[in-house]
Amino acid sequence: MAIPHLTDEQVHTWTREQKDRWWLENVYRGDMAQLTVRSAVTGFVLGGILSATNLYVSAKTGITLGVGLTSVILAYAMFKALSAARLAKDFTILENNAMQSIATSAGYMTVPLMSSFTAYFWKANVVLPWYQIFAFNIVTAVMGVLVAFPMKRRFINDEQQPFPEGRACGVVLDTLYTGGGRIGMIQAKALLAAAGLTSLVQIMAGEAYMKLLQVKLLGRETFWHFNERLDTWYYKIAEKHPEMIPRLGGIDIRELALRPSLDLAMIGTGGLMGVRTSTSMLVGMVINFFILAPWMIRLGDIRAKDPRPGAGVGDRLTWDQAVELAREGAVSLSSIHFGRAEIVNQWSIWWGVGIMVVGSLVALFAKPKVIIDAFRGMFSKKDDAHDVVGHIELPLKISFIGLPICAVITAWMAHTWYQVPYWMTIVALPLVFALSLICTNAMALTSWTPTGALAKIPQFTFGMLDRTNPGVNLMTAGITASVASNAANLLSDIKPGYMLGAKPRQQAVGHVIGILSGAAVSTPLFYAMFLSKRGPEQSVEEAMVSDKFAMPSAVQWKGVADIIEGGFSHLSPSIVWSLSIAAAAALIFEIARLKTKGRFWLSPVSIGLGVVLPPDATLCMWIGSLLFHFLHKRNEKREGSLGHTLWVRSMEPICAGIIAGAALTGIVDKLIDVFVLG
């Protein structure tokens, strides 16, 4: 059924009161069940599960996935099945919409954890108590809700902005409940089948699963597991024939992290991100790990830890020194490890972060209309005589009262826990509001939230005022990212509710429920997965970063904090040159993308991601994007066929199922290792 909507002429000529009256008469479904106990519980549970998958995927890729459509399809199928079994009434369309608001807001609660908080842990080399992270995350997220609602009536009621991601969710809901419900069941089954098959593979690959099953339960002395490193068999043979080991510039390619693997979560992620993005990432990976890394190792700008007894933690060897010591018999070359972490942290992080930050800022400020339009009309007087929807909207007085209270609490937490002066947090809040407006306007037009780029503004602004305390730049920027992303995401969630006639006040309550769900699940999981096995001699960064979890978002935030703290004077000439070239390339590439309206496909941000991510993860994402692109194109015109149903109409649910199956199984494997085998 077609969703009622205003014409472009009506949007531009009617007053907001006229638009609100039309909406009440033609769209609003006041008596339909919406935020019920079961929709709240379903959203809370699904949101918690999906926030766990986002934590896993973000730790690997730095990407936070939208979970709205996934939750809608799962809830639809679940209550259809319960209704068919006469165990429960079917969900109403607005109950499902309220549920997706909760689940979506929960999914995005991982953003500060995997960026500003992790970067602060690394810079300060501390592990803060969980309750501090939990409280800070919730208060700033609620601030995002309070900031969003004064903007809601302008962006959604008055200007009828598109919010493409939210609109897509509204269309899917309408299709499921008023038209093609059959496709909804097919998509749900495809999602669950993909998750199930992926889980089986991940269980066989999980060392903790296999050790628990074979050693603990079956009593065997050893255990077998499927090795996701696909070249393991080759190196077992090559151990006896060193000449068979592939090298680049004399460096064992294993030291460059160039090893193929089977990472199903990354294959599913590649299917969602598309060929252009993944190919840009592949370009960054090839330039960094195939060309620059071996060159810089041989040049001596990337050094390995000294393996000799008595060597200090900071003692490092150049490649030439290692070769000379090996000739003297003092060390063996096999004991000299450069590795991806050393390559990225010592050298590549600079040009990788540089190209991402410059690319993001150029993309943002090259479109001044987005910034100007964000403020246009925000404070202008309207000619509306009466607020006809005031009884269902979130009262503005809640924002006017709640924001100062949250601001004081936030300033207290930032000062007490991170030593940020009170005045800095208070001064930052108007900037936070302004940047939230920009972020929301970008989301309204493109479904893109430039929180990473926007957060760099307060990070540099306040960081330059105090270079010694990482909390100053990381926490002020973290507040910005949390508030702005929650404000923009809330309005995107409200868009389908507006299209379908829901009560915005109930969606606001649902969003807060999701905030609690996401924080309650992701915070303890964050500590359990990444910090529970930290050794006494390990730094926090060493404990958290691994070949499996590269933490690229935190790497970028910490990289900017490093620049603020140390400036550029201590950097080697090769780093300065790489930064300069990367910044120039980002500028040229973004201008080319703008001039060609996207036909120039190289993305500076994606190239930078390819630098900081493990090469095998980048390769898996590229393979996944090619695979799903091929299947989509092959079946695009075969309407009515099984291939079209699976690979065109159900491609996103299948990718989401692969990611969820791999992520949830991987999380449980990690928890078994920590709490059962530990």
Secondary structure by P-SEA (a helix, b strand, c coil): cccccccaaaaacccaaaaaaaaaacccccccccccaaaaaaaaaaaaaaaaaaaaaaaccccccccaaaaaaaaaaaaaaaaaacccccccaaaaaaaaaaaaaaaacccccccaaaaaaaaacccccaaaaaaaaaaaaaaaaaaaaaacccccccccccaaaaaaaaaaaaaaccccaaaaaaaaaaaaaaaaaaaaaaaaacaaaaaaacccccccccccccccccaaaaaaaacccccccccccccccccccbbbbbbaaaaaaaaaacaaaaaaaaaaaaacccccaaaaaaacccccccccccccccccccaaaaaaaaaacccccccccccaaaaaaacaaaaaaaaaaaaaaaaaaccaaaaaaaaccccccccccccccccccccaaaaaaaaaaaaaaaaaaaaacccccaaaaaaaaaaaaaaaaaaaaaaacccccaaaaaaaaaaaaaaaaccccccaaaaaaaaaaaaaaaaaaaaaaaaaaaaacccaaaaaaaaaaaaaaaaacaaaaaaaccccccccccccccccccccccaaaaaaaaaaaaaaacccccccaaaaaaaaaaaaaaaaaaaaaaaacccccccaaaaaaaaaccaaaaaaaaaaaaaaaaaaaaccccccccccccccccaaaaaaaaaaaaaaaaaaaaaaaccccc
